[in-house]
Amino acid sequence: MPQDVNGKDVVVGSKVRVLSIDESLLKALTREEIADVKSMVGEVFEVYEINDQYASIEKWWNRGEGRSESHSIALAKHEMELVVHAGS
């Protein structure tokens, strides 16, 4: 089960604050995508999937004219802080 930066367990449905994003994830992205992904730092997201070490979050952007885009990120312990535990 993944844990946050403070060692608290993170489960599906938990809300976590993004503390940082691994710079290696940004290398394959366009300039606009990099700005989008970096904008996630400091925001709170609901965890939709977990594995042994990572918690996955997702953000959607409305680009207008019926067009939208999203990015999903798997966060490691040092990249997230638990805000609300699922079921709390």
All heavy atoms as an XYZ file, in Angstrom:
690
protein
N       0.849     -1.181      0.000
C       0.000      0.000      0.000
C       0.892      1.241      0.000
O       1.828      1.332      0.785
C      -0.879      0.000      1.246
C      -1.677      1.264      1.409
S      -2.784      1.273      2.827
C      -3.775     -0.142      2.479
N       0.608      2.195     -0.885
C       1.420      3.408     -0.916
C       1.187      4.255      0.337
O       0.134      4.184      0.968
C       0.940      4.139     -2.166
C      -0.422      3.630     -2.423
C      -0.441      2.223     -1.896
N       2.192      5.035      0.661
C       2.107      5.973      1.781
C       2.501      7.356      1.290
O       3.191      7.496      0.281
C       3.039      5.545      2.913
C       2.641      4.246      3.559
C       3.562      3.875      4.698
O       4.743      4.214      4.694
N       3.020      3.175      5.667
N       2.075      8.363      2.044
C       2.433      9.738      1.698
C       3.774     10.101      2.329
O       4.415      9.283      3.000
C       1.317     10.709      2.091
C       1.316     11.072      3.569
O       1.910     10.339      4.388
O       0.707     12.102      3.905
N       4.178     11.329      2.159
C       5.455     11.830      2.645
C       5.587     11.693      4.164
O       6.698     11.582      4.689
C       5.661     13.296      2.185
C       4.686     14.235      2.881
C       7.096     13.740      2.366
N       4.469     11.635      4.879
C       4.471     11.518      6.335
C       4.255     10.084      6.817
O       4.065      9.854      8.006
C       3.401     12.436      6.932
C       3.679     13.887      6.615
O       4.782     14.382      6.830
N       2.697     14.578      6.068
N       4.259      9.119      5.884
C       4.099      7.720      6.253
C       2.659      7.290      6.468
O       2.406      6.195      6.974
N       1.688      8.110      6.052
C       0.271      7.761      6.185
C      -0.174      6.945      4.973
O       0.197      7.254      3.838
C      -0.583      9.020      6.311
C      -0.285      9.805      7.578
C      -1.114     11.067      7.646
C      -0.750     11.873      8.889
N      -1.445     13.164      8.894
N      -0.980      5.909      5.224
C      -1.477      5.065      4.147
C      -2.411      5.830      3.215
O      -3.248      6.620      3.666
C      -2.240      3.865      4.715
C      -1.325      2.879      5.422
O      -0.109      2.904      5.163
O      -1.833      2.080      6.222
N      -2.260      5.590      1.917
C      -3.092      6.204      0.884
C      -3.850      5.083      0.186
O      -3.251      4.096     -0.237
C      -2.218      6.981     -0.126
C      -3.061      7.529     -1.258
C      -1.455      8.103      0.572
N      -5.172      5.236      0.078
C      -6.025      4.236     -0.570
C      -6.844      4.910     -1.660
O      -6.929      6.140     -1.731
C      -6.959      3.540      0.456
C      -6.149      2.805      1.510
C      -7.904      4.540      1.104
N      -7.467      4.098     -2.509
C      -8.353      4.635     -3.544
C      -9.434      5.466     -2.859
O     -10.024      5.045     -1.862
C      -8.982      3.501     -4.376
C     -10.070      4.046     -5.294
C      -7.921      2.782     -5.184
N      -9.672      6.656     -3.372
C     -10.654      7.571     -2.805
C     -10.052      8.604     -1.877
O     -10.685      9.607     -1.564
N      -8.814      8.388     -1.426
C      -8.127      9.391     -0.596
C      -7.881     10.638     -1.427
O      -7.762     10.573     -2.653
C      -6.778      8.860     -0.101
O      -6.921      7.797      0.788
N      -7.764     11.762     -0.749
C      -7.395     13.005     -1.418
C      -5.969     13.356     -1.005
O      -5.638     13.352      0.181
C      -8.365     14.117     -1.057
C      -9.774     13.844     -1.582
C     -10.661     15.055     -1.407
C     -12.099     14.788     -1.745
N     -12.393     14.321     -3.023
N      -5.140     13.621     -2.010
C      -3.736     13.933     -1.762
C      -3.359     15.253     -2.430
O      -3.900     15.614     -3.470
C      -2.797     12.814     -2.269
C      -3.029     11.522     -1.501
C      -2.935     12.585     -3.763
N      -2.432     15.961     -1.793
C      -1.866     17.178     -2.372
C      -0.572     16.788     -3.082
O       0.266     16.081     -2.516
C      -1.564     18.202     -1.286
C      -0.888     19.484     -1.816
C      -0.721     20.541     -0.740
N      -2.052     21.036     -0.359
C      -2.643     20.778      0.812
N      -2.043     20.039      1.719
N      -3.838     21.267      1.073
N      -0.417     17.258     -4.305
C       0.794     16.985     -5.075
C       1.886     17.940     -4.583
O       1.731     19.161     -4.626
C       0.555     17.175     -6.588
C       1.844     16.948     -7.365
C      -0.551     16.248     -7.080
N       2.989     17.361     -4.097
C       4.105     18.148     -3.584
C       5.166     18.403     -4.643
O       5.815     19.445     -4.649
C       4.745     17.436     -2.387
C       3.822     17.151     -1.210
C       4.573     16.362     -0.139
C       3.264     18.452     -0.637
N       5.349     17.447     -5.536
C       6.335     17.580     -6.605
C       6.019     16.553     -7.683
O       5.224     15.641     -7.470
C       7.757     17.359     -6.075
O       7.910     16.045     -5.590
N       6.661     16.740     -8.825
C       6.494     15.809     -9.952
C       7.883     15.465    -10.464
O       8.735     16.349    -10.657
C       5.634     16.443    -11.074
C       4.224     16.656    -10.557
C       5.634     15.573    -12.320
C       3.322     17.425    -11.480
N       8.118     14.207    -10.694
C       9.400     13.728    -11.193
C       9.697     14.382    -12.540
O       8.930     14.227    -13.493
C       9.343     12.208    -11.328
C      10.676     11.593    -11.709
O      11.562     12.304    -12.231
O      10.824     10.386    -11.484
N      10.798     15.101    -12.610
C      11.172     15.823    -13.831
C      11.346     14.886    -15.033
O      11.139     15.297    -16.170
C      12.451     16.631    -13.605
C      12.268     17.829    -12.695
C      11.438     18.945    -13.313
O      11.585     19.215    -14.528
O      10.645     19.552    -12.583
N      11.697     13.629    -14.790
C      11.897     12.700    -15.909
C      10.589     12.439    -16.656
O      10.613     12.091    -17.834
C      12.504     11.380    -15.426
O      11.594     10.670    -14.613
N       9.451     12.634    -15.984
C       8.153     12.453    -16.646
C       7.890     13.532    -17.693
O       7.106     13.334    -18.612
C       7.018     12.492    -15.615
C       7.003     11.391    -14.573
C       5.893     11.641    -13.556
C       6.808     10.045    -15.236
N       8.530     14.659    -17.546
C       8.260     15.807    -18.408
C       9.032     15.769    -19.732
O       8.675     16.473    -20.673
C       8.579     17.102    -17.664
C       7.898     17.283    -16.305
C       8.374     18.572    -15.649
C       6.392     17.263    -16.435
N      10.038     14.945    -19.821
C      10.929     14.952    -20.989
C      10.241     14.662    -22.315
O      10.628     15.200    -23.334
C      12.071     13.972    -20.772
C      13.023     14.427    -19.699
C      14.149     13.457    -19.506
C      15.065     13.969    -18.400
N      16.178     13.065    -18.161
N       9.199     13.849    -22.302
C       8.531     13.465    -23.553
C       7.324     14.347    -23.867
O       6.618     14.095    -24.843
C       8.088     12.007    -23.474
N       7.105     15.391    -23.071
C       5.907     16.219    -23.234
C       6.194     17.489    -24.026
O       7.325     17.970    -24.069
C       5.348     16.599    -21.858
C       4.971     15.453    -20.924
C       4.489     16.004    -19.586
C       3.917     14.564    -21.545
N       5.137     18.044    -24.615
C       5.245     19.339    -25.292
C       5.313     20.446    -24.236
O       5.018     20.222    -23.063
C       4.028     19.593    -26.193
O       2.870     19.743    -25.365
C       3.823     18.469    -27.198
N       5.663     21.629    -24.648
C       5.752     22.775    -23.736
C       4.415     23.011    -23.029
O       4.368     23.268    -21.829
C       6.181     24.013    -24.509
C       6.482     25.190    -23.603
C       7.110     26.314    -24.356
N       8.434     25.860    -24.812
C       9.117     26.425    -25.791
N       8.633     27.446    -26.436
N      10.294     25.961    -26.148
N       3.305     22.922    -23.775
C       1.978     23.129    -23.175
C       1.670     22.039    -22.154
O       1.152     22.313    -21.077
C       0.891     23.150    -24.244
C      -0.500     23.404    -23.673
C      -1.568     23.442    -24.745
O      -2.065     22.354    -25.102
O      -1.887     24.557    -25.216
N       2.004     20.792    -22.487
C       1.759     19.683    -21.570
C       2.596     19.820    -20.299
O       2.129     19.536    -19.197
C       2.058     18.344    -22.247
C       1.056     17.961    -23.300
C       1.467     16.716    -24.055
O       2.660     16.578    -24.420
O       0.592     15.862    -24.273
N       3.837     20.275    -20.442
C       4.697     20.477    -19.272
C       4.065     21.502    -18.345
O       3.996     21.302    -17.127
C       6.115     20.905    -19.692
C       6.825     19.742    -20.369
C       6.913     21.412    -18.495
C       8.142     20.112    -21.034
N       3.576     22.611    -18.905
C       2.919     23.638    -18.088
C       1.693     23.064    -17.389
O       1.454     23.343    -16.203
C       2.537     24.838    -18.955
N       0.910     22.260    -18.107
C      -0.278     21.648    -17.509
C       0.108     20.754    -16.330
O      -0.454     20.863    -15.245
C      -1.042     20.806    -18.542
C      -1.802     21.636    -19.551
O      -1.988     22.851    -19.331
O      -2.212     21.053    -20.568
N       1.060     19.859    -16.566
C       1.449     18.909    -15.523
C       2.051     19.647    -14.322
O       1.721     19.345    -13.171
C       2.409     17.842    -16.085
C       2.983     16.991    -14.975
C       1.677     16.969    -17.099
N       2.897     20.623    -14.565
C       3.481     21.388    -13.455
C       2.417     22.141    -12.658
O       2.584     22.378    -11.464
C       4.547     22.353    -13.970
C       5.843     21.664    -14.324
C       6.902     22.672    -14.700
C       8.253     22.002    -14.874
N       9.315     22.991    -15.142
N       1.310     22.505    -13.320
C       0.241     23.226    -12.611
C      -0.440     22.346    -11.569
O      -1.165     22.849    -10.710
C      -0.795     23.762    -13.606
O      -1.672     22.724    -14.051
N      -0.214     21.047    -11.621
C      -0.818     20.123    -10.665
C      -0.165     20.212     -9.282
O      -0.778     19.846     -8.280
C      -0.742     18.698    -11.201
C      -1.536     18.494    -12.492
S      -1.205     16.913    -13.300
C      -2.260     15.832    -12.354
N       1.068     20.703     -9.223
C       1.768     20.820     -7.946
C       1.013     21.806     -7.049
O       0.658     22.902     -7.468
C       3.226     21.274     -8.149
C       3.910     21.530     -6.811
C       4.002     20.237     -8.958
N       0.741     21.378     -5.834
C       0.011     22.198     -4.866
C      -1.480     21.943     -4.859
O      -2.170     22.336     -3.917
N      -1.997     21.290     -5.896
C      -3.425     21.000     -5.970
C      -3.739     19.668     -5.297
O      -2.864     18.832     -5.099
C      -3.886     20.961     -7.430
C      -3.818     22.310     -8.113
C      -4.417     22.278     -9.509
O      -5.238     21.387     -9.810
O      -4.048     23.155    -10.308
N      -5.017     19.493     -4.945
C      -5.486     18.278     -4.276
C      -6.311     17.461     -5.262
O      -7.175     18.007     -5.954
C      -6.326     18.638     -3.026
C      -6.925     17.395     -2.397
C      -5.469     19.399     -2.022
N      -6.040     16.156     -5.306
C      -6.718     15.246     -6.221
C      -7.162     13.997     -5.483
O      -6.528     13.575     -4.519
C      -5.785     14.821     -7.362
C      -5.325     15.957     -8.216
C      -4.149     16.627     -7.920
C      -6.071     16.357     -9.301
C      -3.720     17.690     -8.706
C      -5.654     17.411    -10.096
C      -4.481     18.084     -9.794
N      -8.214     13.370     -6.011
C      -8.662     12.087     -5.482
C      -7.889     10.967     -6.163
O      -7.732     10.953     -7.383
C     -10.151     11.906     -5.721
C     -10.694     10.631     -5.103
C     -12.204     10.532     -5.163
O     -12.881     11.574     -5.046
O     -12.702      9.408     -5.329
N      -7.406     10.044     -5.365
C      -6.663      8.894     -5.880
C      -7.653      7.928     -6.520
O      -8.645      7.544     -5.902
C      -5.883      8.194     -4.744
C      -5.233      6.916     -5.242
C      -4.850      9.141     -4.146
N      -7.404      7.534     -7.779
C      -8.320      6.622     -8.464
C      -7.771      5.205     -8.608
O      -8.509      4.275     -8.929
C      -8.754      7.170     -9.825
C      -7.692      7.118    -10.902
C      -7.528      5.986    -11.692
C      -6.866      8.204    -11.135
C      -6.569      5.935    -12.685
C      -5.901      8.160    -12.118
C      -5.752      7.026    -12.888
O      -4.789      6.985    -13.863
N      -6.460      5.037     -8.351
C      -5.857      3.717     -8.487
C      -4.584      3.683     -7.645
O      -3.886      4.701     -7.526
C      -5.517      3.450     -9.951
C      -4.970      2.086    -10.248
C      -4.739      1.887    -11.742
O      -3.822      2.516    -12.308
O      -5.506      1.110    -12.333
N      -4.282      2.517     -7.076
C      -3.039      2.362     -6.323
C      -2.365      1.054     -6.695
O      -2.996      0.141     -7.224
C      -3.262      2.398     -4.793
C      -4.162      1.244     -4.334
C      -3.814      3.738     -4.343
C      -4.192      1.053     -2.832
N      -1.067      0.985     -6.422
C      -0.348     -0.281     -6.445
C       0.531     -0.292     -5.199
O       0.321      0.498     -4.289
C       0.424     -0.490     -7.757
C       1.573      0.472     -7.919
O       2.111      1.022     -6.969
N       1.968      0.686     -9.154
N       1.513     -1.130     -5.130
C       2.313     -1.252     -3.910
C       2.975      0.046     -3.460
O       3.098      0.298     -2.273
C       3.402     -2.320     -4.090
C       2.823     -3.720     -4.164
O       1.675     -3.917     -3.733
O       3.535     -4.613     -4.657
N       3.414      0.865     -4.403
C       4.195      2.050     -4.047
C       3.645      3.369     -4.564
O       4.095      4.421     -4.117
C       5.622      1.893     -4.571
C       6.365      0.752     -3.948
C       7.778      0.648     -4.503
O       8.296      1.565     -5.118
N       8.401     -0.491     -4.293
N       2.701      3.332     -5.487
C       2.267      4.562     -6.139
C       0.762      4.765     -6.040
O      -0.007      3.810     -6.026
C       2.667      4.549     -7.617
C       4.153      4.490     -7.821
C       4.815      3.276     -8.011
C       4.910      5.651     -7.798
C       6.183      3.224     -8.184
C       6.290      5.608     -7.982
C       6.915      4.399     -8.163
O       8.275      4.360     -8.330
N       0.360      6.039     -6.030
C      -1.051      6.419     -6.058
C      -1.278      7.243     -7.321
O      -0.553      8.209     -7.580
C      -1.413      7.243     -4.822
N      -2.267      6.864     -8.118
C      -2.516      7.541     -9.392
C      -3.612      8.588     -9.258
O      -4.651      8.344     -8.649
C      -2.914      6.519    -10.455
O      -1.845      5.647    -10.711
N      -3.339      9.736     -9.862
C      -4.295     10.845     -9.897
C      -4.455     11.283    -11.351
O      -3.640     10.937    -12.208
C      -3.829     12.033     -9.037
C      -2.459     12.527     -9.527
C      -3.794     11.647     -7.560
C      -2.157     13.940     -9.227
N      -5.474     12.105    -11.600
C      -5.747     12.563    -12.967
C      -6.334     13.967    -12.920
O      -7.079     14.307    -12.008
C      -6.736     11.605    -13.616
C      -7.114     11.951    -15.032
C      -8.036     10.901    -15.622
O      -9.010     10.509    -14.954
O      -7.780     10.485    -16.746
N      -5.992     14.757    -13.925
C      -6.563     16.098    -14.079
C      -6.987     16.292    -15.531
O      -6.286     15.876    -16.454
C      -5.555     17.186    -13.700
C      -6.141     18.589    -13.796
C      -5.199     19.636    -13.263
C      -5.834     21.013    -13.352
N      -4.966     22.059    -12.797
N      -8.145     16.923    -15.703
C      -8.691     17.231    -17.027
C      -8.645     18.724    -17.273
O      -8.872     19.521    -16.356
C     -10.143     16.763    -17.123
C     -10.256     15.282    -17.280
C     -10.272     14.345    -16.289
C     -10.354     14.576    -18.510
N     -10.378     13.087    -16.827
C     -10.431     13.208    -18.196
C     -10.391     14.958    -19.848
C     -10.542     12.222    -19.162
C     -10.490     13.976    -20.809
C     -10.569     12.623    -20.456
N      -8.381     19.110    -18.519
C      -8.411     20.501    -18.950
C      -9.409     20.643    -20.084
O      -9.375     19.878    -21.049
C      -7.038     20.953    -19.463
C      -6.030     21.105    -18.383
C      -5.726     22.245    -17.698
C      -5.153     20.102    -17.865
N      -4.737     22.002    -16.784
C      -4.372     20.691    -16.857
C      -4.968     18.743    -18.142
C      -3.414     19.991    -16.141
C      -4.018     18.041    -17.422
C      -3.259     18.656    -16.438
N     -10.280     21.625    -20.001
C     -11.228     21.939    -21.056
C     -10.547     22.914    -22.003
O     -10.199     24.026    -21.609
C     -12.504     22.553    -20.462
C     -13.530     22.877    -21.517
O     -13.248     22.837    -22.708
N     -14.718     23.205    -21.075
N     -10.350     22.509    -23.237
C      -9.660     23.333    -24.229
C     -10.616     24.146    -25.090
O     -10.180     24.850    -25.997
C      -8.797     22.452    -25.133
C      -7.746     21.654    -24.395
C      -6.759     22.559    -23.726
N      -5.655     21.771    -23.184
C      -4.894     22.170    -22.198
N      -5.119     23.334    -21.621
N      -3.912     21.417    -21.758
N     -11.903     24.042    -24.817
C     -12.881     24.784    -25.590
C     -13.285     24.046    -26.848
O     -12.633     23.090    -27.270
N     -14.380     24.476    -27.425
C     -14.900     23.886    -28.660
C     -15.062     22.367    -28.539
O     -14.809     21.621    -29.489
C     -13.999     24.242    -29.840
C     -13.902     25.735    -30.091
C     -12.992     26.077    -31.264
O     -12.616     25.172    -32.039
O     -12.657     27.260    -31.390
N     -15.458     21.914    -27.348
C     -15.705     20.499    -27.137
C     -14.462     19.641    -27.011
O     -14.537     18.426    -27.032
N     -13.324     20.269    -26.882
C     -12.060     19.544    -26.803
C     -11.525     19.566    -25.373
O     -11.539     20.598    -24.710
C     -11.041     20.201    -27.728
C      -9.836     19.371    -28.030
C      -8.991     20.005    -29.118
N      -8.359     21.234    -28.683
C      -7.116     21.305    -28.187
N      -6.396     20.235    -28.067
N      -6.613     22.464    -27.836
N     -11.085     18.410    -24.887
C     -10.482     18.339    -23.556
C      -9.281     17.408    -23.586
O      -9.135     16.587    -24.497
C     -11.499     17.868    -22.519
O     -11.976     16.589    -22.845
N      -8.415     17.563    -22.587
C      -7.223     16.735    -22.460
C      -7.046     16.377    -20.995
O      -7.519     17.098    -20.106
C      -5.971     17.480    -22.933
C      -5.984     17.793    -24.397
C      -4.763     18.593    -24.834
O      -4.225     19.383    -24.039
O      -4.373     18.415    -25.989
N      -6.325     15.286    -20.749
C      -6.057     14.912    -19.365
C      -4.644     14.368    -19.238
O      -4.023     13.967    -20.224
C      -7.048     13.860    -18.884
O      -6.815     12.622    -19.513
N      -4.173     14.365    -17.998
C      -2.903     13.725    -17.666
C      -3.116     12.943    -16.386
O      -3.734     13.434    -15.440
C      -1.780     14.739    -17.468
C      -1.232     15.268    -18.737
N      -0.357     14.549    -19.530
C      -1.433     16.439    -19.368
C      -0.047     15.268    -20.598
N      -0.695     16.420    -20.527
N      -2.602     11.725    -16.376
C      -2.606     10.879    -15.194
C      -1.168     10.727    -14.734
O      -0.265     10.577    -15.565
C      -3.173      9.501    -15.504
O      -4.500      9.604    -15.924
N      -0.978     10.751    -13.422
C       0.361     10.627    -12.860
C       0.313      9.648    -11.698
O      -0.598      9.697    -10.870
C       0.869     11.994    -12.350
C       0.942     13.004    -13.490
C       2.225     11.852    -11.673
C       1.298     14.387    -13.033
N       1.312      8.792    -11.619
C       1.486      7.906    -10.475
C       2.477      8.577     -9.528
O       3.628      8.827     -9.893
C       1.992      6.544    -10.916
N       2.009      8.903     -8.335
C       2.817      9.637     -7.369
C       3.514      8.700     -6.391
O       2.904      7.782     -5.849
C       1.935     10.599     -6.577
C       1.208     11.675     -7.383
C       0.210     12.398     -6.511
C       2.209     12.643     -7.998
N       4.779      8.973     -6.136
C       5.550      8.248     -5.132
C       5.377      8.943     -3.778
O       4.866     10.071     -3.690
C       7.023      8.227     -5.519
N       5.824      8.281     -2.738
C       5.678      8.750     -1.357
C       6.092     10.218     -1.186
O       5.361     11.011     -0.594
C       6.513      7.843     -0.447
C       6.491      8.209      0.987
C       7.259      7.206      1.819
C       7.137      7.571      3.286
N       7.477      6.477      4.167
N       7.254     10.589     -1.684
C       7.776     11.941     -1.490
C       7.064     12.995     -2.344
O       7.304     14.187     -2.173
C       9.287     11.975     -1.759
C       9.634     11.702     -3.183
N       9.692     10.424     -3.706
C       9.923     12.544     -4.204
C      10.014     10.496     -4.982
N      10.161     11.765     -5.313
N       6.182     12.559     -3.247
C       5.513     13.488     -4.158
C       4.096     13.854     -3.726
O       3.434     14.629     -4.400
C       5.453     12.885     -5.560
C       6.819     12.650     -6.160
C       6.777     11.896     -7.467
O       5.980     10.944     -7.606
O       7.553     12.278     -8.371
N       3.627     13.291     -2.590
C       2.236     13.548     -2.186
C       2.096     13.627     -0.674
O       2.885     13.058      0.076
C       1.310     12.469     -2.722
C       1.576     11.100     -2.160
S       0.448      9.866     -2.837
C       1.425      8.386     -2.553
N       1.057     14.358     -0.272
C       0.696     14.479      1.140
C      -0.788     14.174      1.275
O      -1.612     14.775      0.568
C       0.987     15.887      1.643
C       0.607     16.099      3.088
C       0.916     17.508      3.556
O       0.819     18.453      2.741
O       1.251     17.650      4.723
N      -1.126     13.265      2.165
C      -2.526     12.904      2.390
C      -3.270     14.097      2.993
O      -2.819     14.704      3.954
C      -2.607     11.712      3.343
C      -4.000     11.184      3.635
C      -4.630     10.568      2.397
C      -3.946     10.151      4.751
N      -4.408     14.445      2.398
C      -5.258     15.525      2.902
C      -6.486     14.940      3.570
O      -6.849     15.330      4.671
C      -5.655     16.491      1.749
C      -6.622     17.543      2.238
C      -4.416     17.120      1.133
N      -7.144     13.993      2.893
C      -8.327     13.320      3.430
C      -8.229     11.842      3.101
O      -8.104     11.479      1.934
C      -9.642     13.894      2.822
C     -10.858     13.137      3.354
C      -9.776     15.374      3.098
N      -8.277     11.015      4.140
C      -8.255      9.556      3.934
C      -9.651      9.126      3.478
O     -10.655      9.618      3.993
C      -7.875      8.838      5.233
C      -7.541      7.403      5.037
N      -8.486      6.421      4.941
C      -6.344      6.788      4.896
C      -7.905      5.270      4.773
N      -6.589      5.453      4.735
N      -9.724      8.227      2.517
C     -11.026      7.727      2.027
C     -11.816      7.185      3.199
O     -11.295      6.482      4.048
C     -10.823      6.651      0.982
N     -13.094      7.547      3.254
C     -13.957      7.095      4.327
C     -13.963      8.017      5.534
O     -14.704      7.797      6.481
N     -13.138      9.055      5.518
C     -13.091      9.986      6.654
C     -14.120     11.077      6.536
O     -14.561     11.427      5.496
C     -11.713     10.640      6.755
O     -10.733      9.679      7.000
